[in-house]
């Protein structure tokens, strides 16, 4: 697999800071204006934004530090999937600043991970300023379309993965071609028996997109659950929704316990409750798929 593309050095977004202090970096990428912003309250912390929408937070000094609530929930899932320290074979669709791959490499050494990011200049920017390579870190990153990469994996190496994470946003929206039954069938084909698929999405009232995505997940995976904060589930505000599916049992009890201990606890919905959530909602197909709805103005913006 090819290395991320190279490009000329990036100009800083601001000047005048002491030489030993990190400064913001800005660059136009294929999908918009990307910025890397140092966390002035936390040494080694960096925020990646795209058109002022937060995409990733990385702690270069501690890859187990997960700042965003949805990444904390994905971290809980990674922790609950297998006994502590057991390596996993993972495919990450959507790269950002590679927050979760770094976490998985730190908590499960020896894990083999592949990251597919459609925005080549963004991937090059992250590699230059927030490098992830190091001893014992087996992460390869490539530029490509998430669905095309998944289809190639399902065909060439079926049943080869323990974990697939889809966290793809073009700006603030998930592309429609990554939301259908046909797409999820590719994921199911690429997973080992008992392997897990997880997708980070976002929706708000009346949760029509989240309901349709949960119905799509249930149409493909015998075991499924949805994770979100109660205000989001009640349709009171826009926010992240995590969908998890597998052909085998999911660690729902362990996962629910971990979620309940967070500063902002999330609720895990499964079984009859998830069936009720998706009642009278048809699964999404390639013929009916649309991008996720745009967020309300100012929902995730950063000044």
C-alpha positions as CSV (number, residue, x, y, z in Angstrom):
1,X,0.0,0.0,0.0
2,X,1.4,3.4,-0.9
3,X,2.7,5.9,1.7
4,X,0.7,9.1,2.2
5,X,1.5,11.7,-0.5
6,X,4.2,14.3,0.1
7,X,3.8,18.0,-0.4
8,X,5.6,21.3,0.3
9,X,5.8,22.6,3.9
10,X,2.7,24.1,5.4
11,X,2.7,27.8,6.5
12,X,1.7,28.5,10.0
13,X,-1.7,30.1,10.6
14,X,-0.3,32.5,13.1
15,X,3.1,34.0,13.9
16,X,4.8,35.7,16.8
17,X,4.8,32.8,19.3
18,X,8.1,31.8,20.9
19,X,10.1,29.3,18.8
20,X,9.6,26.4,21.4
21,X,5.8,26.9,21.5
22,X,3.5,25.1,19.0
23,X,1.6,27.3,16.6
24,X,-1.5,26.6,14.6
25,X,-1.1,25.3,11.0
26,X,-3.6,25.9,8.2
27,X,-3.8,24.4,4.8
28,X,-6.3,24.0,2.0
29,X,-7.0,20.3,1.4
30,X,-9.3,18.5,-1.1
31,X,-12.3,18.8,1.2
32,X,-11.8,22.3,2.7
33,X,-9.7,24.4,4.9
34,X,-7.9,22.3,7.5
35,X,-6.4,23.6,10.7
36,X,-4.2,22.0,13.4
37,X,-4.7,23.9,16.6
38,X,-2.5,23.3,19.6
39,X,-4.3,22.9,22.9
40,X,-3.0,25.7,25.1
41,X,-4.3,24.0,28.2
42,X,-2.7,20.6,27.5
43,X,0.9,20.1,26.3
44,X,0.9,17.7,23.3
45,X,-2.8,18.1,22.6
46,X,-3.9,19.1,19.1
47,X,-7.3,19.7,17.5
48,X,-7.9,19.1,13.8
49,X,-10.7,21.1,12.2
50,X,-12.0,21.2,8.7
51,X,-13.9,24.3,7.7
52,X,-14.0,25.1,11.4
53,X,-15.8,21.8,12.2
54,X,-13.8,19.7,14.8
55,X,-12.7,16.4,13.2
56,X,-10.1,14.9,15.7
57,X,-8.2,15.5,18.9
58,X,-4.8,13.9,19.4
59,X,-2.6,13.9,22.4
60,X,0.9,13.2,21.1
61,X,2.2,12.5,24.6
62,X,-0.6,10.1,25.6
63,X,-2.5,8.3,22.8
64,X,-4.9,6.8,25.3
65,X,-6.2,10.3,26.0
66,X,-9.5,10.5,24.2
67,X,-10.9,14.0,24.3
68,X,-14.2,13.7,22.4
69,X,-17.1,11.8,23.9
70,X,-17.7,9.7,20.8
71,X,-14.1,8.6,20.6
72,X,-14.3,7.6,24.3
73,X,-17.2,5.4,23.4
74,X,-15.3,3.9,20.6
75,X,-12.4,3.3,23.0
76,X,-14.8,1.5,25.3
77,X,-15.8,-0.7,22.5
78,X,-12.2,-1.5,21.6
79,X,-11.5,-2.3,25.3
80,X,-14.6,-4.6,25.5
81,X,-14.1,-6.6,22.3
82,X,-11.4,-9.0,23.5
83,X,-9.3,-9.7,26.5
84,X,-6.9,-6.8,27.5
85,X,-3.9,-6.5,25.3
86,X,-5.0,-8.9,22.6
87,X,-4.0,-7.5,19.1
88,X,-6.8,-6.8,16.6
89,X,-6.8,-6.6,12.9
90,X,-8.6,-3.3,12.1
91,X,-9.7,-1.3,9.1
92,X,-10.5,2.4,9.8
93,X,-12.6,4.1,7.1
94,X,-12.0,7.8,7.5
95,X,-8.7,8.9,9.0
96,X,-8.8,12.4,10.4
97,X,-5.8,12.6,12.8
98,X,-5.9,8.9,13.5
99,X,-7.0,9.2,17.1
100,X,-8.5,5.7,17.4
101,X,-5.7,3.9,15.5
102,X,-3.2,5.5,17.9
103,X,-5.3,4.4,20.9
104,X,-5.6,0.8,19.6
105,X,-1.8,0.6,18.9
106,X,-1.2,1.8,22.5
107,X,-3.7,-0.4,24.3
108,X,-3.3,-3.5,22.0
109,X,0.3,-3.6,20.9
110,X,0.8,-5.7,17.8
111,X,-2.5,-4.8,16.2
112,X,-2.4,-4.6,12.5
113,X,-4.3,-1.5,11.3
114,X,-5.1,0.1,7.9
115,X,-6.5,3.6,7.6
116,X,-8.3,4.8,4.4
117,X,-8.7,8.6,4.1
118,X,-10.2,10.2,0.9
119,X,-8.4,13.5,1.5
120,X,-4.8,13.1,0.5
121,X,-3.5,16.5,1.5
122,X,-5.2,16.2,4.9
123,X,-3.5,12.9,5.5
124,X,-0.1,14.4,4.5
125,X,-0.7,17.4,6.8
126,X,-1.4,15.1,9.8
127,X,1.6,12.9,9.0
128,X,3.9,15.8,8.9
129,X,2.8,17.6,12.1
130,X,1.2,14.8,14.1
131,X,3.3,11.7,13.1
132,X,1.9,8.3,14.2
133,X,4.8,6.1,13.2
134,X,7.0,4.5,15.9
135,X,8.4,1.3,17.3
136,X,5.8,-1.4,17.5
137,X,3.2,0.7,15.7
138,X,1.7,-1.2,12.7
139,X,-0.5,1.4,11.1
140,X,-0.6,1.9,7.3
141,X,-2.5,4.8,5.8
142,X,-3.6,5.3,2.3
143,X,-5.6,7.7,0.2
144,X,-8.8,6.3,-1.2
145,X,-12.6,6.0,-1.2
146,X,-13.9,4.1,1.9
147,X,-16.4,2.0,0.0
148,X,-13.9,1.0,-2.7
149,X,-11.3,0.0,-0.1
150,X,-13.9,-2.0,1.8
151,X,-15.1,-3.7,-1.4
152,X,-11.5,-4.6,-2.3
153,X,-10.9,-6.1,1.2
154,X,-14.1,-8.1,1.1
155,X,-13.2,-9.6,-2.2
156,X,-9.4,-10.2,-1.7
157,X,-9.4,-11.0,2.0
158,X,-12.9,-12.0,3.2
159,X,-13.1,-12.8,6.9
160,X,-9.8,-11.2,7.7
161,X,-10.8,-8.4,10.1
162,X,-11.7,-8.2,13.8
163,X,-12.9,-4.6,13.6
164,X,-14.1,-2.1,11.0
165,X,-14.7,1.5,12.1
166,X,-16.5,3.9,9.7
167,X,-16.0,7.5,10.8
168,X,-16.4,9.3,7.5
169,X,-17.5,12.9,7.3
170,X,-17.2,15.1,4.2
171,X,-17.4,18.3,6.2
172,X,-20.2,17.6,8.7
173,X,-22.1,14.9,6.7
174,X,-21.7,11.2,6.1
175,X,-21.7,10.4,2.4
176,X,-24.8,8.4,1.3
177,X,-22.8,5.6,-0.4
178,X,-21.5,4.6,3.0
179,X,-25.0,4.2,4.5
180,X,-26.7,1.4,2.6
181,X,-27.4,-2.3,3.1
182,X,-25.0,-3.0,0.2
183,X,-22.2,-1.2,2.0
184,X,-22.8,-3.0,5.2
185,X,-22.8,-6.4,3.5
186,X,-19.3,-5.6,2.3
187,X,-18.3,-4.9,5.9
188,X,-19.9,-8.2,7.1
189,X,-18.0,-10.1,4.4
190,X,-14.7,-8.6,5.5
191,X,-15.2,-9.5,9.2
192,X,-14.1,-12.6,10.9
193,X,-16.8,-14.6,12.8
194,X,-17.5,-12.5,15.8
195,X,-15.8,-9.5,14.3
196,X,-17.4,-6.1,14.9
197,X,-18.5,-3.2,12.7
198,X,-18.9,0.3,14.3
199,X,-20.1,3.5,12.6
200,X,-20.0,7.0,14.0
201,X,-22.8,9.1,12.7
202,X,-24.6,12.4,13.7
203,X,-28.2,13.3,13.7
204,X,-30.8,15.5,15.3
205,X,-34.6,15.7,15.7
206,X,-36.6,13.9,14.5
207,X,-33.8,11.3,14.2
208,X,-35.0,10.0,10.9
209,X,-31.5,9.4,9.6
210,X,-30.4,7.5,12.8
211,X,-33.6,5.3,12.7
212,X,-33.0,4.4,9.1
213,X,-29.3,3.6,9.8
214,X,-30.2,1.5,12.8
215,X,-32.8,-0.4,10.6
216,X,-30.1,-0.9,8.0
217,X,-27.7,-2.2,10.5
218,X,-30.3,-4.7,11.9
219,X,-31.0,-5.9,8.3
220,X,-27.4,-7.0,7.9
221,X,-26.0,-7.9,11.4
222,X,-27.9,-10.4,13.7
223,X,-26.5,-8.5,16.7
224,X,-26.8,-4.8,16.9
225,X,-26.8,-1.9,19.3
226,X,-27.0,1.9,19.3
227,X,-25.1,4.2,21.6
228,X,-26.0,7.9,22.2
229,X,-26.5,10.4,25.0
230,X,-30.1,10.4,26.3
231,X,-30.9,14.0,25.0
232,X,-29.9,12.9,21.5
233,X,-32.0,9.7,21.7
234,X,-35.0,11.8,22.9
235,X,-34.7,14.1,19.9
236,X,-33.8,17.1,22.0
237,X,-30.5,18.0,20.3
238,X,-28.1,17.1,17.5
239,X,-25.3,14.8,18.4
240,X,-23.2,11.7,17.7
241,X,-24.8,8.3,17.3
242,X,-22.7,5.2,17.4
243,X,-24.0,2.0,15.7
244,X,-22.4,-1.4,16.4
245,X,-23.1,-4.7,14.6
246,X,-21.8,-8.2,14.6
247,X,-22.7,-11.7,13.5
248,X,-21.8,-12.9,17.0
249,X,-22.6,-11.8,20.5
250,X,-21.7,-8.2,21.4
251,X,-20.2,-7.3,24.8
252,X,-23.3,-5.2,25.7
253,X,-23.2,-5.6,29.5
254,X,-19.5,-4.7,29.7
255,X,-19.9,-1.9,27.2
256,X,-23.0,-0.5,29.0
257,X,-21.1,-0.5,32.3
258,X,-18.2,1.4,30.8
259,X,-20.5,4.0,29.1
260,X,-22.3,4.6,32.4
261,X,-19.0,5.7,34.0
262,X,-18.3,8.5,31.6
263,X,-18.6,12.2,32.6
264,X,-21.3,12.4,30.0
265,X,-22.9,8.9,30.2
266,X,-24.4,7.4,27.0
267,X,-27.2,4.9,26.7
268,X,-26.9,1.6,25.0
269,X,-30.0,0.5,23.1
270,X,-30.4,-3.1,21.9
271,X,-32.9,-5.9,21.4
272,X,-36.6,-5.1,21.7
273,X,-35.8,-1.4,22.5
274,X,-33.7,-1.0,19.3
275,X,-36.5,-2.8,17.3
276,X,-38.9,-0.3,18.7
277,X,-36.6,2.6,17.8
278,X,-36.6,1.4,14.2
279,X,-40.3,0.4,14.0
280,X,-41.8,0.9,10.6
281,X,-38.5,2.2,9.2
282,X,-37.2,0.6,6.0
283,X,-33.5,-0.2,5.6
284,X,-31.5,2.1,3.3
285,X,-30.4,0.8,-0.1
286,X,-28.0,2.2,-2.7
287,X,-31.1,3.4,-4.5
288,X,-32.5,5.3,-1.6
289,X,-29.3,6.4,0.2
290,X,-28.7,10.1,0.9
291,X,-26.0,12.0,2.8
292,X,-26.7,12.5,6.6
293,X,-28.5,15.7,7.4
294,X,-26.4,18.9,8.0
295,X,-26.0,20.0,11.6
296,X,-27.7,23.1,12.9
297,X,-25.7,26.2,12.4
298,X,-22.9,26.5,15.0
299,X,-23.4,22.9,16.3
300,X,-19.7,21.9,16.0
301,X,-18.0,25.1,14.9
302,X,-14.8,26.4,16.4
303,X,-13.8,30.0,16.3
